[in-house]
Amino acid sequence: MRTYIVYRVDYLKSKTVKIGKVLDRREGERNNNPADMLRLAKIKYATSSIDSHIFILRESSNQNLLSGDV
């Protein structure tokens, strides 16, 4: 099980805000697991088109950043 932390960029305050987590409970690795988790985070946490810049970061590592439009 992998945990991804969900962040939102607040452009008015020029800050990155932690807004939640998504869990990847799949047993097998697939080619697009992080992209699927980003898509799920955008569905769950985006409240409007202004909030659409959401990105995720794998909790156990600082190098698995996934951002952008998926």
All heavy atoms as TSV, in Angstrom:
chain	resi	resn	atom	element	x	y	z
A	1	MET	N	N	0.854	-1.170	0.000
A	1	MET	CA	C	0.000	0.000	0.000
A	1	MET	C	C	0.904	1.238	0.000
A	1	MET	O	O	1.842	1.338	0.772
A	1	MET	CB	C	-0.900	-0.010	1.232
A	1	MET	CG	C	-1.819	1.170	1.288
A	1	MET	SD	S	-3.165	1.016	2.466
A	1	MET	CE	C	-2.343	0.963	4.008
A	2	ARG	N	N	0.594	2.178	-0.882
A	2	ARG	CA	C	1.353	3.414	-0.985
A	2	ARG	C	C	0.458	4.588	-0.612
A	2	ARG	O	O	-0.708	4.613	-0.961
A	2	ARG	CB	C	1.865	3.611	-2.405
A	2	ARG	CG	C	2.887	2.587	-2.803
A	2	ARG	CD	C	3.238	2.757	-4.282
A	2	ARG	NE	N	3.800	1.552	-4.818
A	2	ARG	CZ	C	3.113	0.525	-5.308
A	2	ARG	NH1	N	1.814	0.575	-5.347
A	2	ARG	NH2	N	3.711	-0.541	-5.765
A	3	THR	N	N	1.042	5.542	0.072
A	3	THR	CA	C	0.313	6.738	0.459
A	3	THR	C	C	0.883	7.928	-0.303
A	3	THR	O	O	2.096	8.116	-0.361
A	3	THR	CB	C	0.439	6.997	1.970
A	3	THR	OG1	O	-0.023	5.847	2.662
A	3	THR	CG2	C	-0.363	8.200	2.388
A	4	TYR	N	N	-0.007	8.704	-0.898
A	4	TYR	CA	C	0.379	9.925	-1.596
A	4	TYR	C	C	-0.234	11.111	-0.866
A	4	TYR	O	O	-1.413	11.093	-0.526
A	4	TYR	CB	C	-0.121	9.911	-3.042
A	4	TYR	CG	C	0.549	8.880	-3.902
A	4	TYR	CD1	C	0.022	7.603	-4.027
A	4	TYR	CD2	C	1.706	9.186	-4.601
A	4	TYR	CE1	C	0.637	6.649	-4.825
A	4	TYR	CE2	C	2.325	8.237	-5.409
A	4	TYR	CZ	C	1.782	6.975	-5.508
A	4	TYR	OH	O	2.393	6.043	-6.301
A	5	ILE	N	N	0.569	12.126	-0.611
A	5	ILE	CA	C	0.083	13.348	0.018
A	5	ILE	C	C	-0.362	14.299	-1.090
A	5	ILE	O	O	0.326	14.451	-2.096
A	5	ILE	CB	C	1.168	13.999	0.883
A	5	ILE	CG1	C	1.635	13.007	1.950
A	5	ILE	CG2	C	0.652	15.275	1.534
A	5	ILE	CD1	C	2.823	13.473	2.738
A	6	VAL	N	N	-1.520	14.903	-0.912
A	6	VAL	CA	C	-2.096	15.791	-1.915
A	6	VAL	C	C	-1.859	17.237	-1.492
A	6	VAL	O	O	-2.140	17.615	-0.352
A	6	VAL	CB	C	-3.613	15.535	-2.072
A	6	VAL	CG1	C	-4.194	16.421	-3.157
A	6	VAL	CG2	C	-3.888	14.070	-2.365
A	7	TYR	N	N	-1.332	18.023	-2.423
A	7	TYR	CA	C	-1.052	19.430	-2.186
A	7	TYR	C	C	-1.802	20.285	-3.198
A	7	TYR	O	O	-2.055	19.855	-4.310
A	7	TYR	CB	C	0.443	19.738	-2.329
A	7	TYR	CG	C	1.308	19.056	-1.300
A	7	TYR	CD1	C	1.881	17.822	-1.562
A	7	TYR	CD2	C	1.572	19.668	-0.085
A	7	TYR	CE1	C	2.692	17.197	-0.626
A	7	TYR	CE2	C	2.377	19.053	0.857
A	7	TYR	CZ	C	2.937	17.818	0.575
A	7	TYR	OH	O	3.732	17.210	1.497
A	8	ARG	N	N	-2.101	21.509	-2.801
A	8	ARG	CA	C	-2.700	22.498	-3.696
A	8	ARG	C	C	-1.812	23.731	-3.673
A	8	ARG	O	O	-1.324	24.139	-2.622
A	8	ARG	CB	C	-4.105	22.866	-3.225
A	8	ARG	CG	C	-4.745	23.950	-4.077
A	8	ARG	CD	C	-6.139	24.322	-3.605
A	8	ARG	NE	N	-7.037	23.190	-3.783
A	8	ARG	CZ	C	-7.879	22.744	-2.855
A	8	ARG	NH1	N	-7.962	23.330	-1.699
A	8	ARG	NH2	N	-8.650	21.716	-3.095
A	9	VAL	N	N	-1.608	24.321	-4.821
A	9	VAL	CA	C	-0.843	25.559	-4.909
A	9	VAL	C	C	-1.808	26.722	-4.703
A	9	VAL	O	O	-2.773	26.868	-5.445
A	9	VAL	CB	C	-0.136	25.676	-6.274
A	9	VAL	CG1	C	0.596	26.998	-6.375
A	9	VAL	CG2	C	0.815	24.513	-6.487
A	10	ASP	N	N	-1.539	27.517	-3.680
A	10	ASP	CA	C	-2.329	28.709	-3.407
A	10	ASP	C	C	-1.595	29.890	-4.027
A	10	ASP	O	O	-0.597	30.388	-3.485
A	10	ASP	CB	C	-2.488	28.902	-1.905
A	10	ASP	CG	C	-3.427	30.038	-1.546
A	10	ASP	OD1	O	-3.806	30.813	-2.448
A	10	ASP	OD2	O	-3.789	30.141	-0.362
A	11	TYR	N	N	-2.055	30.327	-5.173
A	11	TYR	CA	C	-1.369	31.380	-5.917
A	11	TYR	C	C	-1.499	32.739	-5.240
A	11	TYR	O	O	-0.612	33.578	-5.372
A	11	TYR	CB	C	-1.907	31.452	-7.345
A	11	TYR	CG	C	-1.550	30.245	-8.153
A	11	TYR	CD1	C	-2.510	29.315	-8.514
A	11	TYR	CD2	C	-0.239	30.034	-8.561
A	11	TYR	CE1	C	-2.181	28.195	-9.257
A	11	TYR	CE2	C	0.104	28.921	-9.306
A	11	TYR	CZ	C	-0.869	28.005	-9.653
A	11	TYR	OH	O	-0.527	26.908	-10.375
A	12	LEU	N	N	-2.572	32.984	-4.508
A	12	LEU	CA	C	-2.753	34.274	-3.841
A	12	LEU	C	C	-1.744	34.469	-2.716
A	12	LEU	O	O	-1.241	35.568	-2.505
A	12	LEU	CB	C	-4.177	34.400	-3.299
A	12	LEU	CG	C	-5.286	34.382	-4.349
A	12	LEU	CD1	C	-6.646	34.391	-3.669
A	12	LEU	CD2	C	-5.134	35.556	-5.296
A	13	LYS	N	N	-1.448	33.388	-1.996
A	13	LYS	CA	C	-0.502	33.467	-0.882
A	13	LYS	C	C	0.895	32.998	-1.268
A	13	LYS	O	O	1.810	33.039	-0.449
A	13	LYS	CB	C	-1.004	32.629	0.291
A	13	LYS	CG	C	-2.307	33.129	0.861
A	13	LYS	CD	C	-2.772	32.250	1.995
A	13	LYS	CE	C	-4.106	32.713	2.531
A	13	LYS	NZ	N	-4.626	31.834	3.572
A	14	SER	N	N	1.045	32.504	-2.495
A	14	SER	CA	C	2.319	31.966	-2.982
A	14	SER	C	C	2.837	30.863	-2.073
A	14	SER	O	O	3.998	30.841	-1.681
A	14	SER	CB	C	3.366	33.062	-3.120
A	14	SER	OG	O	2.952	34.015	-4.050
A	15	LYS	N	N	1.941	29.931	-1.723
A	15	LYS	CA	C	2.299	28.825	-0.846
A	15	LYS	C	C	1.747	27.517	-1.389
A	15	LYS	O	O	0.807	27.506	-2.173
A	15	LYS	CB	C	1.738	29.042	0.563
A	15	LYS	CG	C	2.384	30.158	1.310
A	15	LYS	CD	C	1.905	30.182	2.728
A	15	LYS	CE	C	2.613	31.268	3.495
A	15	LYS	NZ	N	2.267	31.257	4.906
A	16	THR	N	N	2.339	26.452	-0.920
A	16	THR	CA	C	1.845	25.111	-1.197
A	16	THR	C	C	1.167	24.603	0.063
A	16	THR	O	O	1.769	24.619	1.135
A	16	THR	CB	C	3.004	24.186	-1.584
A	16	THR	OG1	O	3.671	24.740	-2.711
A	16	THR	CG2	C	2.508	22.808	-1.940
A	17	VAL	N	N	-0.070	24.156	-0.059
A	17	VAL	CA	C	-0.873	23.758	1.092
A	17	VAL	C	C	-1.185	22.271	1.002
A	17	VAL	O	O	-1.691	21.796	-0.018
A	17	VAL	CB	C	-2.188	24.576	1.129
A	17	VAL	CG1	C	-3.025	24.187	2.331
A	17	VAL	CG2	C	-1.907	26.054	1.107
A	18	LYS	N	N	-0.910	21.551	2.089
A	18	LYS	CA	C	-1.270	20.133	2.163
A	18	LYS	C	C	-2.764	20.041	2.425
A	18	LYS	O	O	-3.280	20.642	3.373
A	18	LYS	CB	C	-0.495	19.458	3.286
A	18	LYS	CG	C	-0.799	18.003	3.461
A	18	LYS	CD	C	0.011	17.432	4.604
A	18	LYS	CE	C	-0.419	16.016	4.919
A	18	LYS	NZ	N	0.315	15.470	6.067
A	19	ILE	N	N	-3.478	19.276	1.556
A	19	ILE	CA	C	-4.937	19.221	1.714
A	19	ILE	C	C	-5.469	17.823	2.006
A	19	ILE	O	O	-6.630	17.659	2.307
A	19	ILE	CB	C	-5.643	19.791	0.470
A	19	ILE	CG1	C	-5.227	19.060	-0.792
A	19	ILE	CG2	C	-5.402	21.270	0.364
A	19	ILE	CD1	C	-6.024	19.455	-2.015
A	20	GLY	N	N	-4.627	16.792	1.905
A	20	GLY	CA	C	-5.119	15.457	2.209
A	20	GLY	C	C	-4.194	14.368	1.723
A	20	GLY	O	O	-3.041	14.617	1.365
A	21	LYS	N	N	-4.719	13.147	1.701
A	21	LYS	CA	C	-3.965	11.973	1.276
A	21	LYS	C	C	-4.851	11.083	0.416
A	21	LYS	O	O	-6.072	11.085	0.568
A	21	LYS	CB	C	-3.496	11.141	2.475
A	21	LYS	CG	C	-2.487	11.806	3.348
A	21	LYS	CD	C	-2.063	10.877	4.459
A	21	LYS	CE	C	-1.039	11.539	5.355
A	21	LYS	NZ	N	-0.588	10.631	6.409
A	22	VAL	N	N	-4.217	10.326	-0.466
A	22	VAL	CA	C	-4.899	9.256	-1.190
A	22	VAL	C	C	-4.064	7.991	-1.023
A	22	VAL	O	O	-2.837	8.042	-0.964
A	22	VAL	CB	C	-5.114	9.578	-2.688
A	22	VAL	CG1	C	-6.146	10.660	-2.871
A	22	VAL	CG2	C	-3.833	9.960	-3.374
A	23	LEU	N	N	-4.740	6.875	-0.910
A	23	LEU	CA	C	-4.075	5.591	-0.723
A	23	LEU	C	C	-4.169	4.761	-1.993
A	23	LEU	O	O	-5.236	4.630	-2.581
A	23	LEU	CB	C	-4.712	4.813	0.418
A	23	LEU	CG	C	-4.631	5.430	1.798
A	23	LEU	CD1	C	-5.407	4.580	2.793
A	23	LEU	CD2	C	-3.195	5.553	2.231
A	24	ASP	N	N	-3.041	4.195	-2.389
A	24	ASP	CA	C	-3.000	3.260	-3.505
A	24	ASP	C	C	-2.942	1.867	-2.900
A	24	ASP	O	O	-1.919	1.450	-2.373
A	24	ASP	CB	C	-1.777	3.535	-4.374
A	24	ASP	CG	C	-1.717	2.639	-5.593
A	24	ASP	OD1	O	-2.659	1.841	-5.803
A	24	ASP	OD2	O	-0.732	2.741	-6.343
A	25	ARG	N	N	-4.061	1.151	-2.946
A	25	ARG	CA	C	-4.150	-0.152	-2.306
A	25	ARG	C	C	-4.013	-1.306	-3.289
A	25	ARG	O	O	-4.274	-2.454	-2.940
A	25	ARG	CB	C	-5.478	-0.245	-1.558
A	25	ARG	CG	C	-5.555	0.809	-0.460
A	25	ARG	CD	C	-6.905	0.895	0.163
A	25	ARG	NE	N	-7.206	-0.322	0.884
A	25	ARG	CZ	C	-8.359	-0.568	1.483
A	25	ARG	NH1	N	-9.300	0.334	1.448
A	25	ARG	NH2	N	-8.570	-1.690	2.101
A	26	ARG	N	N	-3.594	-1.003	-4.499
A	26	ARG	CA	C	-3.426	-2.054	-5.502
A	26	ARG	C	C	-2.244	-2.939	-5.134
A	26	ARG	O	O	-1.203	-2.468	-4.690
A	26	ARG	CB	C	-3.167	-1.429	-6.873
A	26	ARG	CG	C	-4.308	-0.578	-7.334
A	26	ARG	CD	C	-3.942	0.074	-8.628
A	26	ARG	NE	N	-5.025	0.943	-9.063
A	26	ARG	CZ	C	-4.932	1.785	-10.054
A	26	ARG	NH1	N	-3.813	1.886	-10.741
A	26	ARG	NH2	N	-5.947	2.532	-10.387
A	27	GLU	N	N	-2.413	-4.212	-5.346
A	27	GLU	CA	C	-1.342	-5.133	-5.011
A	27	GLU	C	C	-0.266	-5.169	-6.089
A	27	GLU	O	O	0.909	-5.294	-5.796
A	27	GLU	CB	C	-1.905	-6.535	-4.789
A	27	GLU	CG	C	-2.770	-6.613	-3.551
A	27	GLU	CD	C	-3.278	-8.009	-3.299
A	27	GLU	OE1	O	-2.764	-8.956	-3.917
A	27	GLU	OE2	O	-4.197	-8.145	-2.485
A	28	GLY	N	N	-0.669	-5.054	-7.337
A	28	GLY	CA	C	0.292	-5.117	-8.428
A	28	GLY	C	C	0.645	-3.740	-8.951
A	28	GLY	O	O	-0.156	-2.816	-8.919
A	29	GLU	N	N	1.865	-3.597	-9.421
A	29	GLU	CA	C	2.305	-2.333	-10.005
A	29	GLU	C	C	1.829	-2.258	-11.444
A	29	GLU	O	O	1.932	-3.212	-12.199
A	29	GLU	CB	C	3.834	-2.236	-9.956
A	29	GLU	CG	C	4.395	-0.926	-10.446
A	29	GLU	CD	C	4.010	0.244	-9.561
A	29	GLU	OE1	O	3.879	0.063	-8.345
A	29	GLU	OE2	O	3.833	1.338	-10.110
A	30	ARG	N	N	1.274	-1.117	-11.808
A	30	ARG	CA	C	0.847	-0.890	-13.182
A	30	ARG	C	C	1.639	0.276	-13.738
A	30	ARG	O	O	2.328	0.979	-13.009
A	30	ARG	CB	C	-0.645	-0.591	-13.224
A	30	ARG	CG	C	-1.467	-1.765	-12.724
A	30	ARG	CD	C	-2.948	-1.471	-12.850
A	30	ARG	NE	N	-3.692	-2.565	-12.279
A	30	ARG	CZ	C	-4.750	-2.427	-11.512
A	30	ARG	NH1	N	-5.200	-1.239	-11.236
A	30	ARG	NH2	N	-5.365	-3.471	-11.027
A	31	ASN	N	N	1.510	0.504	-15.020
A	31	ASN	CA	C	2.294	1.565	-15.651
A	31	ASN	C	C	1.890	2.963	-15.212
A	31	ASN	O	O	2.697	3.870	-15.229
A	31	ASN	CB	C	2.179	1.470	-17.175
A	31	ASN	CG	C	2.865	0.253	-17.708
A	31	ASN	OD1	O	3.754	-0.288	-17.072
A	31	ASN	ND2	N	2.464	-0.181	-18.879
A	32	ASN	N	N	0.643	3.158	-14.827
A	32	ASN	CA	C	0.168	4.512	-14.545
A	32	ASN	C	C	-0.438	4.671	-13.148
A	32	ASN	O	O	-1.348	5.457	-12.961
A	32	ASN	CB	C	-0.848	4.929	-15.612
A	32	ASN	CG	C	-2.020	3.975	-15.681
A	32	ASN	OD1	O	-2.015	2.950	-15.039
A	32	ASN	ND2	N	-3.020	4.321	-16.459
A	33	ASN	N	N	0.061	3.956	-12.164
A	33	ASN	CA	C	-0.474	4.090	-10.812
A	33	ASN	C	C	-0.423	5.521	-10.290
A	33	ASN	O	O	-1.438	6.029	-9.804
A	33	ASN	CB	C	0.254	3.168	-9.839
A	33	ASN	CG	C	-0.259	1.748	-9.886
A	33	ASN	OD1	O	-1.121	1.430	-10.672
A	33	ASN	ND2	N	0.302	0.902	-9.043
A	34	PRO	N	N	0.728	6.221	-10.361
A	34	PRO	CA	C	0.748	7.601	-9.864
A	34	PRO	C	C	-0.203	8.523	-10.631
A	34	PRO	O	O	-0.845	9.385	-10.036
A	34	PRO	CB	C	2.204	8.031	-10.044
A	34	PRO	CG	C	2.968	6.753	-10.035
A	34	PRO	CD	C	2.063	5.757	-10.702
A	35	ALA	N	N	-0.306	8.340	-11.930
A	35	ALA	CA	C	-1.222	9.166	-12.720
A	35	ALA	C	C	-2.667	8.907	-12.309
A	35	ALA	O	O	-3.474	9.843	-12.231
A	35	ALA	CB	C	-1.035	8.905	-14.210
A	36	ASP	N	N	-3.004	7.663	-12.027
A	36	ASP	CA	C	-4.353	7.347	-11.554
A	36	ASP	C	C	-4.625	7.969	-10.184
A	36	ASP	O	O	-5.723	8.433	-9.910
A	36	ASP	CB	C	-4.555	5.838	-11.480
A	36	ASP	CG	C	-4.627	5.189	-12.839
A	36	ASP	OD1	O	-4.842	5.906	-13.839
A	36	ASP	OD2	O	-4.451	3.953	-12.911
A	37	MET	N	N	-3.621	7.968	-9.320
A	37	MET	CA	C	-3.784	8.573	-7.996
A	37	MET	C	C	-3.942	10.087	-8.111
A	37	MET	O	O	-4.724	10.699	-7.386
A	37	MET	CB	C	-2.597	8.237	-7.092
A	37	MET	CG	C	-2.499	6.771	-6.727
A	37	MET	SD	S	-3.917	6.208	-5.756
A	37	MET	CE	C	-4.827	5.298	-6.982
A	38	LEU	N	N	-3.223	10.714	-9.046
A	38	LEU	CA	C	-3.388	12.149	-9.274
A	38	LEU	C	C	-4.791	12.450	-9.779
A	38	LEU	O	O	-5.441	13.402	-9.335
A	38	LEU	CB	C	-2.346	12.666	-10.258
A	38	LEU	CG	C	-2.461	14.143	-10.632
A	38	LEU	CD1	C	-2.321	15.023	-9.400
A	38	LEU	CD2	C	-1.432	14.500	-11.679
A	39	ARG	N	N	-5.292	11.631	-10.680
A	39	ARG	CA	C	-6.647	11.811	-11.208
A	39	ARG	C	C	-7.669	11.680	-10.080
A	39	ARG	O	O	-8.597	12.475	-9.964
A	39	ARG	CB	C	-6.897	10.775	-12.302
A	39	ARG	CG	C	-8.102	11.059	-13.150
A	39	ARG	CD	C	-8.205	10.089	-14.320
A	39	ARG	NE	N	-7.099	10.248	-15.254
A	39	ARG	CZ	C	-6.170	9.306	-15.525
A	39	ARG	NH1	N	-6.233	8.141	-14.939
A	39	ARG	NH2	N	-5.215	9.541	-16.377
A	40	LEU	N	N	-7.491	10.700	-9.212
A	40	LEU	CA	C	-8.389	10.516	-8.068
A	40	LEU	C	C	-8.316	11.705	-7.114
A	40	LEU	O	O	-9.344	12.189	-6.627
A	40	LEU	CB	C	-8.029	9.228	-7.323
A	40	LEU	CG	C	-8.826	8.927	-6.066
A	40	LEU	CD1	C	-10.288	8.671	-6.411
A	40	LEU	CD2	C	-8.234	7.746	-5.332
A	41	ALA	N	N	-7.115	12.209	-6.863
A	41	ALA	CA	C	-6.951	13.369	-5.980
A	41	ALA	C	C	-7.639	14.591	-6.555
A	41	ALA	O	O	-8.273	15.355	-5.825
A	41	ALA	CB	C	-5.468	13.647	-5.760
A	42	LYS	N	N	-7.547	14.778	-7.869
A	42	LYS	CA	C	-8.206	15.930	-8.489
A	42	LYS	C	C	-9.723	15.811	-8.386
A	42	LYS	O	O	-10.411	16.795	-8.148
A	42	LYS	CB	C	-7.779	16.061	-9.950
A	42	LYS	CG	C	-6.381	16.600	-10.079
A	42	LYS	CD	C	-6.057	16.886	-11.502
A	42	LYS	CE	C	-4.701	17.531	-11.573
A	42	LYS	NZ	N	-4.626	18.580	-12.551
A	43	ILE	N	N	-10.246	14.614	-8.531
A	43	ILE	CA	C	-11.688	14.413	-8.406
A	43	ILE	C	C	-12.136	14.651	-6.962
A	43	ILE	O	O	-13.141	15.309	-6.706
A	43	ILE	CB	C	-12.073	12.988	-8.861
A	43	ILE	CG1	C	-11.892	12.856	-10.370
A	43	ILE	CG2	C	-13.497	12.647	-8.449
A	43	ILE	CD1	C	-11.997	11.431	-10.868
A	44	LYS	N	N	-11.360	14.157	-6.020
A	44	LYS	CA	C	-11.756	14.225	-4.618
A	44	LYS	C	C	-11.556	15.611	-4.004
A	44	LYS	O	O	-12.376	16.055	-3.216
A	44	LYS	CB	C	-10.946	13.200	-3.825
A	44	LYS	CG	C	-11.357	13.061	-2.396
A	44	LYS	CD	C	-10.650	11.911	-1.731
A	44	LYS	CE	C	-11.108	11.776	-0.290
A	44	LYS	NZ	N	-10.473	10.663	0.382
A	45	TYR	N	N	-10.482	16.310	-4.367
A	45	TYR	CA	C	-10.121	17.535	-3.671
A	45	TYR	C	C	-10.325	18.824	-4.453
A	45	TYR	O	O	-10.295	19.895	-3.865
A	45	TYR	CB	C	-8.665	17.465	-3.201
A	45	TYR	CG	C	-8.460	16.442	-2.111
A	45	TYR	CD1	C	-7.797	15.251	-2.359
A	45	TYR	CD2	C	-8.951	16.664	-0.827
A	45	TYR	CE1	C	-7.604	14.309	-1.364
A	45	TYR	CE2	C	-8.771	15.725	0.170
A	45	TYR	CZ	C	-8.099	14.556	-0.102
A	45	TYR	OH	O	-7.921	13.637	0.883
A	46	ALA	N	N	-10.489	18.781	-5.748
A	46	ALA	CA	C	-10.694	20.022	-6.506
A	46	ALA	C	C	-12.118	20.515	-6.290
A	46	ALA	O	O	-13.074	19.780	-6.484
A	46	ALA	CB	C	-10.431	19.790	-7.984
A	47	THR	N	N	-12.231	21.771	-5.901
A	47	THR	CA	C	-13.562	22.325	-5.651
A	47	THR	C	C	-14.019	23.235	-6.779
A	47	THR	O	O	-15.192	23.499	-6.906
A	47	THR	CB	C	-13.582	23.107	-4.330
A	47	THR	OG1	O	-12.583	24.120	-4.372
A	47	THR	CG2	C	-13.326	22.191	-3.153
A	48	SER	N	N	-13.087	23.753	-7.571
A	48	SER	CA	C	-13.443	24.589	-8.711
A	48	SER	C	C	-12.286	24.577	-9.698
A	48	SER	O	O	-11.240	23.988	-9.443
A	48	SER	CB	C	-13.738	26.022	-8.264
A	48	SER	OG	O	-12.547	26.646	-7.844
A	49	SER	N	N	-12.461	25.244	-10.819
A	49	SER	CA	C	-11.389	25.278	-11.813
A	49	SER	C	C	-10.175	26.049	-11.307
A	49	SER	O	O	-9.058	25.813	-11.739
A	49	SER	CB	C	-11.897	25.888	-13.114
A	49	SER	OG	O	-12.318	27.218	-12.880
A	50	ILE	N	N	-10.371	26.963	-10.378
A	50	ILE	CA	C	-9.247	27.698	-9.793
A	50	ILE	C	C	-8.359	26.755	-8.984
A	50	ILE	O	O	-7.147	26.906	-8.939
A	50	ILE	CB	C	-9.772	28.844	-8.909
A	50	ILE	CG1	C	-10.489	29.869	-9.773
A	50	ILE	CG2	C	-8.652	29.503	-8.115
A	50	ILE	CD1	C	-11.222	30.927	-8.992
A	51	ASP	N	N	-8.976	25.760	-8.354
A	51	ASP	CA	C	-8.236	24.822	-7.516
A	51	ASP	C	C	-7.682	23.648	-8.311
A	51	ASP	O	O	-7.303	22.649	-7.737
A	51	ASP	CB	C	-9.147	24.268	-6.417
A	51	ASP	CG	C	-9.587	25.343	-5.464
A	51	ASP	OD1	O	-8.822	26.297	-5.277
A	51	ASP	OD2	O	-10.682	25.216	-4.908
A	52	SER	N	N	-7.633	23.753	-9.607
A	52	SER	CA	C	-7.273	22.596	-10.410
A	52	SER	C	C	-5.795	22.268	-10.382
A	52	SER	O	O	-5.404	21.215	-10.838
A	52	SER	CB	C	-7.734	22.780	-11.855
A	52	SER	OG	O	-7.048	23.871	-12.425
A	53	HIS	N	N	-4.943	23.174	-9.851
A	53	HIS	CA	C	-3.524	22.846	-9.798
A	53	HIS	C	C	-3.219	22.098	-8.511
A	53	HIS	O	O	-2.832	22.663	-7.498
A	53	HIS	CB	C	-2.648	24.082	-9.928
A	53	HIS	CG	C	-1.230	23.713	-10.194
A	53	HIS	ND1	N	-0.803	23.273	-11.420
A	53	HIS	CD2	C	-0.157	23.654	-9.384
A	53	HIS	CE1	C	0.479	22.988	-11.345
A	53	HIS	NE2	N	0.891	23.210	-10.129
A	54	ILE	N	N	-3.450	20.801	-8.561
A	54	ILE	CA	C	-3.228	19.897	-7.443
A	54	ILE	C	C	-2.106	18.959	-7.853
A	54	ILE	O	O	-2.025	18.539	-8.999
A	54	ILE	CB	C	-4.513	19.118	-7.130
A	54	ILE	CG1	C	-5.553	20.061	-6.535
A	54	ILE	CG2	C	-4.249	17.962	-6.191
A	54	ILE	CD1	C	-6.879	19.402	-6.276
A	55	PHE	N	N	-1.226	18.642	-6.911
A	55	PHE	CA	C	-0.204	17.650	-7.204
A	55	PHE	C	C	-0.049	16.719	-6.026
A	55	PHE	O	O	-0.507	17.013	-4.919
A	55	PHE	CB	C	1.127	18.310	-7.602
A	55	PHE	CG	C	1.801	19.104	-6.520
A	55	PHE	CD1	C	2.761	18.523	-5.721
A	55	PHE	CD2	C	1.485	20.430	-6.329
A	55	PHE	CE1	C	3.397	19.261	-4.744
A	55	PHE	CE2	C	2.119	21.177	-5.364
A	55	PHE	CZ	C	3.083	20.587	-4.564
A	56	ILE	N	N	0.570	15.570	-6.285
A	56	ILE	CA	C	0.759	14.565	-5.246
A	56	ILE	C	C	2.234	14.258	-5.101
A	56	ILE	O	O	3.022	14.428	-6.040
A	56	ILE	CB	C	-0.042	13.268	-5.537
A	56	ILE	CG1	C	0.403	12.625	-6.846
A	56	ILE	CG2	C	-1.522	13.532	-5.516
A	56	ILE	CD1	C	-0.237	11.273	-7.103
A	57	LEU	N	N	2.587	13.796	-3.919
A	57	LEU	CA	C	3.950	13.415	-3.606
A	57	LEU	C	C	3.878	12.141	-2.782
A	57	LEU	O	O	3.131	12.082	-1.799
A	57	LEU	CB	C	4.631	14.532	-2.818
A	57	LEU	CG	C	6.079	14.359	-2.446
A	57	LEU	CD1	C	6.942	14.290	-3.705
A	57	LEU	CD2	C	6.531	15.524	-1.597
A	58	ARG	N	N	4.619	11.142	-3.205
A	58	ARG	CA	C	4.601	9.885	-2.463
A	58	ARG	C	C	5.158	10.120	-1.067
A	58	ARG	O	O	6.191	10.755	-0.897
A	58	ARG	CB	C	5.419	8.836	-3.205
A	58	ARG	CG	C	5.220	7.468	-2.679
A	58	ARG	CD	C	5.755	6.450	-3.653
A	58	ARG	NE	N	5.860	5.169	-3.011
A	58	ARG	CZ	C	6.361	4.112	-3.592
A	58	ARG	NH1	N	6.798	4.193	-4.827
A	58	ARG	NH2	N	6.413	2.978	-2.957
A	59	GLU	N	N	4.479	9.608	-0.056
A	59	GLU	CA	C	4.798	9.930	1.327
A	59	GLU	C	C	6.196	9.469	1.732
A	59	GLU	O	O	6.889	10.145	2.471
A	59	GLU	CB	C	3.763	9.310	2.259
A	59	GLU	CG	C	3.883	9.777	3.675
A	59	GLU	CD	C	2.730	9.295	4.521
A	59	GLU	OE1	O	2.421	8.098	4.474
A	59	GLU	OE2	O	2.133	10.136	5.219
A	60	SER	N	N	6.652	8.360	1.224
A	60	SER	CA	C	7.932	7.809	1.662
A	60	SER	C	C	9.129	8.374	0.914
A	60	SER	O	O	10.257	8.083	1.243
A	60	SER	CB	C	7.921	6.288	1.504
A	60	SER	OG	O	7.732	5.962	0.143
A	61	SER	N	N	8.895	9.198	-0.101
A	61	SER	CA	C	9.998	9.696	-0.913
A	61	SER	C	C	9.702	11.109	-1.397
A	61	SER	O	O	8.567	11.440	-1.710
A	61	SER	CB	C	10.219	8.778	-2.117
A	61	SER	OG	O	11.141	9.349	-3.001
A	62	ASN	N	N	10.743	11.923	-1.512
A	62	ASN	CA	C	10.585	13.277	-2.023
A	62	ASN	C	C	10.811	13.352	-3.524
A	62	ASN	O	O	10.714	14.413	-4.097
A	62	ASN	CB	C	11.565	14.225	-1.323
A	62	ASN	CG	C	11.216	14.416	0.124
A	62	ASN	OD1	O	10.098	14.159	0.520
A	62	ASN	ND2	N	12.168	14.866	0.906
A	63	GLN	N	N	11.115	12.249	-4.174
A	63	GLN	CA	C	11.482	12.285	-5.575
A	63	GLN	C	C	10.367	11.828	-6.504
A	63	GLN	O	O	10.546	11.846	-7.708
A	63	GLN	CB	C	12.718	11.422	-5.807
A	63	GLN	CG	C	13.916	11.938	-5.048
A	63	GLN	CD	C	15.118	11.070	-5.283
A	63	GLN	OE1	O	15.086	10.166	-6.089
A	63	GLN	NE2	N	16.187	11.357	-4.556
A	64	ASN	N	N	9.238	11.451	-6.007
A	64	ASN	CA	C	8.156	10.939	-6.854
A	64	ASN	C	C	7.026	11.956	-6.980
A	64	ASN	O	O	5.879	11.658	-6.722
A	64	ASN	CB	C	7.625	9.614	-6.301
A	64	ASN	CG	C	8.644	8.521	-6.407
A	64	ASN	OD1	O	9.466	8.526	-7.323
A	64	ASN	ND2	N	8.611	7.583	-5.489
A	65	LEU	N	N	7.369	13.153	-7.388
A	65	LEU	CA	C	6.400	14.218	-7.557
A	65	LEU	C	C	5.632	14.010	-8.846
A	65	LEU	O	O	6.216	13.708	-9.885
A	65	LEU	CB	C	7.114	15.572	-7.603
A	65	LEU	CG	C	6.285	16.794	-7.931
A	65	LEU	CD1	C	5.336	17.079	-6.767
A	65	LEU	CD2	C	7.186	17.979	-8.171
A	66	LEU	N	N	4.328	14.149	-8.787
A	66	LEU	CA	C	3.507	14.069	-9.991
A	66	LEU	C	C	2.573	15.255	-10.000
A	66	LEU	O	O	1.833	15.491	-9.053
A	66	LEU	CB	C	2.700	12.769	-10.023
A	66	LEU	CG	C	1.930	12.526	-11.307
A	66	LEU	CD1	C	2.886	12.454	-12.486
A	66	LEU	CD2	C	1.139	11.266	-11.214
A	67	SER	N	N	2.648	16.011	-11.062
A	67	SER	CA	C	1.877	17.228	-11.185
A	67	SER	C	C	1.340	17.342	-12.601
A	67	SER	O	O	1.751	16.611	-13.485
A	67	SER	CB	C	2.770	18.436	-10.862
A	67	SER	OG	O	2.068	19.620	-11.055
A	68	GLY	N	N	0.436	18.277	-12.787
A	68	GLY	CA	C	-0.024	18.546	-14.137
A	68	GLY	C	C	-1.442	18.088	-14.387
A	68	GLY	O	O	-2.117	17.605	-13.501
A	69	ASP	N	N	-1.849	18.237	-15.642
A	69	ASP	CA	C	-3.194	17.845	-16.032
A	69	ASP	C	C	-3.183	16.408	-16.510
A	69	ASP	O	O	-2.488	16.071	-17.444
A	69	ASP	CB	C	-3.696	18.752	-17.163
A	69	ASP	CG	C	-3.816	20.178	-16.695
A	69	ASP	OD1	O	-4.135	20.372	-15.502
A	69	ASP	OD2	O	-3.558	21.085	-17.496
A	70	VAL	N	N	-3.957	15.592	-15.844
A	70	VAL	CA	C	-4.078	14.184	-16.231
A	70	VAL	C	C	-5.509	13.903	-16.558
A	70	VAL	O	O	-6.395	14.399	-15.992
A	70	VAL	CB	C	-3.588	13.258	-15.086
A	70	VAL	CG1	C	-3.822	11.826	-15.434
A	70	VAL	CG2	C	-2.131	13.523	-14.820
